[in-house]
Amino acid sequence: MVIKRYLVNNMTEAMTRIRYELGSNAVIVSTRRIRQRGILGLFKPQVLEVTAAVENRQDTGPALSNAGKIMNAGDSQTAEKGQTAAGLQGDEAKKADETESRLEKELKELKQLVTMLISQAGQTGEASKDYIERVINHLRDMDVDEEIIEGFSVECGNAPEANAGPEAVTRYFENILSNCIASRSMNEKVWALIGPTGVGKTTTIAKIAAQEMLYNKKSVGLITLDTYRIGAVEQLRTYAGILNIPLEIVYTKADLINALEKLGHCDLIMIDSTGRSSLNRDQLLETRDLLDVVEDKRNILAVSAATRKNDLKAIVQNYEAIGFDSIILTKMDETQYYGNIINISKYSDKPICYITTGQVVPDDIREVTREDLLDYILTGVRT
């Protein structure tokens, strides 16, 4: 038996080469999609590997045998010529029968091939539907907003098979997350952290201040407006002492103006605001009124990743009363449901600039990337 392997672009090319090299009696043993060798298997498209086999064949057929007989017999005897002519006519009829039989066999093989391809296409379609359904269930487990899930279902669930596999799902969420990431050029001199009580604003400020000092070689100054919460000032004072940076405590607008003047030599000034309930509009407006005296500032909203999606929606919408330019998603280590990464893209047009992953200063904070957020969203469903 002769067995050969072919690397082709499609089944039509495979059938052509198999019939040309092995003949019409060859049978297809297996087919599969493989990736060509390249740099880490990248940059080259997948090809179709087709394995075919055929029984060993004799190279001499009836026509050559009869021709040999004619040559051996010679032209000397008229009777033998007549017999040979009759034999040739019989061979022609036999060849015609063999040709017809071969065509019928090839037609049968083609029908079998079409049936196999249809079956494989059906299996691929079912696999794609199963994967999309698994992603939808995963998004619900991640507490993703139902309208986002519905949009995904319409876009990928009803798409052709080529747009319904893991790669297409990844592309879909990459496009969403591309708009969720803040530009690295956050050049404002003053960063003011705002947000509800208990989301970790003070610790986050210490992390950012330490990183800006250590990695970006900036001089940093701190201002706290949080004189209501017990221990808030002392907590920030401790961080300022460890980092050996100045700290100003502010109670009024005049205090804030004076503090900004004292820290004017710093490359970056960070303001720790008082935690405010998103449901108390008067408190939100009070914070806005105080921060309005600051020029060249970036307001950053800090929200916990563990917040319920409906509460997150209310926080994002109500804090528009103060106004904010970007978002820090804190306490990623305190939840296993990361749907709020996507939910933010629906509730606000403001990007995420940092995520925090623990209490360690300054290590447990990082600037976000699309790949990082995608890992959080699709963790557990891409394996």
NORLIN-V87850 format. One line per field, one symbol per residue. burial: b if it has 24 or more other ideal C-beta (glycine too) atoms within 12 Angstrom, else e. A space follows every 10 residues. Layout:
burial->???
This chain:
burial->eeebbbbbee beebbebbbe ebbbebbbee beeeeeeeee eeeeeeebeb bbeeeeeeee eeeeebeeee eeeeeeeeee eeebeeeeee eeeeeeeeee eeeeeeeebe eebeeeeeee eeeeeeebee bbebbbebbe ebbbbeebbe ebbebbbeee eeebbbebbb ebbbebbeeb bbeeebebbb bbbbbbbebb bbbbbbbbbb bbbeeeebeb bbbbbbbeee ebbebbeebb eebebbbbbb eeeeebeebb eebeebebbb bbbbbbebee eebbeebbeb bebbeebbbb bbbbbbbebe ebbbbbbbbb bbbbbbbbbb bbeebebbbb bbbbbbbbeb bbbbbbbeee bbebbbbbeb ebbbebbbee bee
